[in-house]
């Protein structure tokens, strides 16, 4: 049996919370299963909380305090962990931030900007400043770092979701950055595709009408929970779990995929656009 990985509680608030939970549990001589008996959560769910990888729901915290006789400690600290996890993100994004860590498949459509999961630091900084022009340097960096941290899910070979993104060709030609930096952004997307971390498709600029023209859509599927859809506008977002509505978005996404170029042809378009920016030959 491999050695258990210890949790360094000094690295973050969730890690401290989880390491304290593990210490209290083991000090009481209880197994993970013994803690979750009587509630609708699995031992693996609790283990992820102990490793600082998952947020503890309030009802679970109340249960843990009762079992471990910790006088409401974990219930009181739930909000601290939630705030720490959400640092740099909008409150309406909370459910997505938690859900995407546990999704087995994520499919995203972004017609006007590179999705947050794929952005370079430079691109993310420009997008943050465009949305929050009066933010302080510290606030900007917090938001940028939070956005970049989400991309770590592409590096976990054991829990990495299947990620499929559809982009509109016009955003590949939209120079919101200087040419060299725009080339780096597109090369990052291409590199992830070449490493088989993501699948990309591109809707051609002259494709005519297509589904989901009005905005961004993210769908998420899970091994042990119903699917979710997330839509976002400039300063708000909505998480949709109504089965009938999720089904409509799912069908629309599939029709959009059919209207896009195949993955290999799409990757060639992305790489060609990156080369154009790199060589100063950006198309009109």
Secondary structure as the mmCIF struct_conf table of DSSP 4:
data_model
#
loop_
_struct_conf.conf_type_id
_struct_conf.id
_struct_conf.beg_label_comp_id
_struct_conf.beg_label_asym_id
_struct_conf.beg_label_seq_id
_struct_conf.end_label_comp_id
_struct_conf.end_label_asym_id
_struct_conf.end_label_seq_id
HELX_LH_PP_P HELX_LH_PP_P1 UNK A 2 UNK A 7
TURN_TY1_P TURN_TY1_P1 UNK A 9 UNK A 10
BEND BEND1 UNK A 11 UNK A 11
HELX_RH_AL_P HELX_RH_AL_P1 UNK A 13 UNK A 27
TURN_TY1_P TURN_TY1_P2 UNK A 28 UNK A 29
HELX_RH_AL_P HELX_RH_AL_P2 UNK A 32 UNK A 36
TURN_TY1_P TURN_TY1_P3 UNK A 37 UNK A 38
BEND BEND2 UNK A 39 UNK A 40
HELX_RH_AL_P HELX_RH_AL_P3 UNK A 43 UNK A 50
TURN_TY1_P TURN_TY1_P4 UNK A 51 UNK A 52
BEND BEND3 UNK A 53 UNK A 54
HELX_LH_PP_P HELX_LH_PP_P2 UNK A 55 UNK A 57
HELX_RH_AL_P HELX_RH_AL_P4 UNK A 58 UNK A 68
TURN_TY1_P TURN_TY1_P5 UNK A 69 UNK A 69
TURN_TY1_P TURN_TY1_P6 UNK A 71 UNK A 72
HELX_RH_AL_P HELX_RH_AL_P5 UNK A 73 UNK A 86
TURN_TY1_P TURN_TY1_P7 UNK A 87 UNK A 88
BEND BEND4 UNK A 89 UNK A 89
HELX_RH_3T_P HELX_RH_3T_P1 UNK A 91 UNK A 93
HELX_RH_AL_P HELX_RH_AL_P6 UNK A 94 UNK A 99
TURN_TY1_P TURN_TY1_P8 UNK A 100 UNK A 102
BEND BEND5 UNK A 104 UNK A 104
STRN STRN1 UNK A 105 UNK A 110
BEND BEND6 UNK A 111 UNK A 113
HELX_RH_3T_P HELX_RH_3T_P2 UNK A 116 UNK A 118
HELX_RH_AL_P HELX_RH_AL_P7 UNK A 121 UNK A 131
TURN_TY1_P TURN_TY1_P9 UNK A 133 UNK A 134
HELX_RH_AL_P HELX_RH_AL_P8 UNK A 137 UNK A 150
HELX_RH_3T_P HELX_RH_3T_P3 UNK A 151 UNK A 155
TURN_TY1_P TURN_TY1_P10 UNK A 157 UNK A 159
HELX_LH_PP_P HELX_LH_PP_P3 UNK A 160 UNK A 161
STRN STRN2 UNK A 162 UNK A 168
HELX_RH_AL_P HELX_RH_AL_P9 UNK A 169 UNK A 172
BEND BEND7 UNK A 173 UNK A 173
BEND BEND8 UNK A 176 UNK A 177
HELX_RH_AL_P HELX_RH_AL_P10 UNK A 179 UNK A 194
TURN_TY1_P TURN_TY1_P11 UNK A 195 UNK A 196
BEND BEND9 UNK A 197 UNK A 197
STRN STRN3 UNK A 198 UNK A 203
TURN_TY1_P TURN_TY1_P12 UNK A 205 UNK A 206
BEND BEND10 UNK A 209 UNK A 209
TURN_TY1_P TURN_TY1_P13 UNK A 211 UNK A 214
BEND BEND11 UNK A 215 UNK A 215
STRN STRN4 UNK A 217 UNK A 221
BEND BEND12 UNK A 223 UNK A 225
STRN STRN5 UNK A 228 UNK A 232
BEND BEND13 UNK A 234 UNK A 235
STRN STRN6 UNK A 237 UNK A 240
HELX_RH_AL_P HELX_RH_AL_P11 UNK A 243 UNK A 259
BEND BEND14 UNK A 260 UNK A 260
HELX_LH_PP_P HELX_LH_PP_P4 UNK A 261 UNK A 262
HELX_RH_AL_P HELX_RH_AL_P12 UNK A 263 UNK A 279
TURN_TY1_P TURN_TY1_P14 UNK A 280 UNK A 280
#
